Amino acid sequence: MNSGNPESQTIFKPEKLNSSMPEIIVDEEKFLSIFSTAAQHNAKNYYKTLELNKAIKNCSEISRQINQSKRTVAEWISGQKVPHAVIAINELKNNNLLLLIEKPDSEAFNLFVEIFAFVYGDGTLKKDLGGIDLFGQEADLVLLQKRIEATFTFKTKIVRNHHPSIITKENKGIVYKRQVAGFAYALRIHSAQLAKLLYLAGAPKGDKVTQAVAIPDWLMNSAKETKRKFLGVLFGNELQCPIIRAKNAFSSPQLGFHKIESREKDLENFLCQIRALLKEFGIATSPVASEKCRTIRKDGNHSLKVYFAIDSHSPNILRLSKEIPFKYAEAKQKRFEKAIQAFLENSQHLKQEWELYKKVIQMHDSGLGRRTIFKQLKLPKKYFYRINAWIHYGQKPLYYNRKEIFC
């Protein structure tokens, strides 16, 4: 198989990077390490062959120096054959994914981060790293598929699966069973190379319920925009949609995952990482907690849900909507936007009181007392003591110091 001009196919050897350059997430050497020893040896000999061929035009001499058959050396130099691992490296390089470093202005890197986030939520890397399955609503997956096809050369396909199942739960010694229809759409990305790259970057493979899952250091230390993309996709997959539970109050949405009991602490640590990311965006959360109910798996293990909640304080939910919009979850995002709009429409009295507060303070600063202010503004009786608190005790109307989030 010919993979282009063989003399241009030289493996990247990164020089010492200065502190201003982004951290290397995966380089060619690390990517090569995921292949078998034989495949690694073949790839290294291939690169040695191309390098030696620049000075030595004798296949027999190159063959002797690298201890490789003359026929193989000749095929490598001519481009008739290229080792499998080198073809994989070249595929990722052609898709601008190797060298993999944080590049917020790169469409390839940003889309990689979104697929990476999907794997932590409603997605999975096949255990043999032969490909990736991402689950969701058909319209959302079509949108993602179009972006992948416009950015990468990887083949994709959307399929509809039907896997009905029975979920068995136990709570306080009582066992409950519930049948689930099991209909789901899946976007299949047929690329072992991308699956390997996601795994080397830190994404989990196989059954996430039975293993430790963590956000890698490169992402925890990444730019805010990279973190926003990761959280937007993850929340689109997994976060409950906030709703209006009263005229001027939101519900407290939960983010939770299931894990077998022996991995409960690992899941707590993972959720604490997400809470730390949210804190950077000024979004408050509850401590991590666990449900008492247990699910009995087919393998006999008991799993449980571990979760935290987003603080339902109105400015906190408004900040969530502005900072981290849901990605690839159009229906959920529209419900969230509708709830935000309803809240803002019911919060006009807050803005009116903020304007009144500013007027009262301006009048007081001009030398007027609270009684005169009260009379001149013809305020309702309830404001007589309220403006006294504003003027003399430093109190302010509700959310006044956070009013910018309501705009």
Salt bridges, closest charged atoms under 4 A:
GLU28 OE2 - LYS93 NZ 3.63
GLU51 OE1 - LYS54 NZ 3.32
GLU61 OE2 - ARG64 NH2 2.65
GLU75 OE2 - ARG71 NE 3.45
GLU75 OE1 - LYS81 NZ 3.75
GLU107 OE2 - ARG147 NH2 2.57
GLU114 OE1 - ARG147 NH1 2.43
GLU114 OE2 - LYS327 NZ 2.55
ASP133 OD2 - LYS126 NZ 3.37
ASP133 OD1 - ARG188 NE 3.57
ASP207 OD2 - ARG297 NH2 2.94
GLU225 OE1 - ARG228 NH1 2.59
GLU225 OE2 - LYS229 NZ 3.42
GLU261 OE2 - ARG294 NE 2.88
ASP266 OD2 - ARG263 NH1 2.91
GLU268 OE1 - LYS265 NZ 3.59
GLU280 OE1 - LYS227 NZ 2.71
ASP299 OD2 - ARG297 NH2 3.18
GLU323 OE1 - ARG228 NH2 2.64
GLU330 OE2 - LYS334 NZ 3.25
GLU353 OE1 - ARG386 NH1 2.96
GLU355 OE2 - LYS358 NZ 3.88
